[in-house]
């Protein structure tokens, strides 16, 4: 994917254009989430959690 973006930029851009790419690993973003805040957010949104969803047992 990244290679395709770089290739497309080289093809479409002029010599003076820069390409900036930022990447962030968010795979562990929810490992440290406060469950009380998650429960509170769920009540404000008024949307339940489906049975069998991976987060169901925690709530």
Steps between C-alpha positions, in 0.01 A plus 500: 500500500773744598695413187194577286457841666865589442485382139183701434656810655809468283280460194263790574717760672745756378859510621435758772221312682574312820323191623454462875379170639409442864432156639376410846454158655171501689475125549523536878301823528216341694716293737516786747148638460313575822198266499294739712541770236407251229180408688418867547551572130274209409215640711528845344496360148199278582639212297541156648770243444405191300522164671818318405700813424852470639446779753166364632645294788685803635184704531 
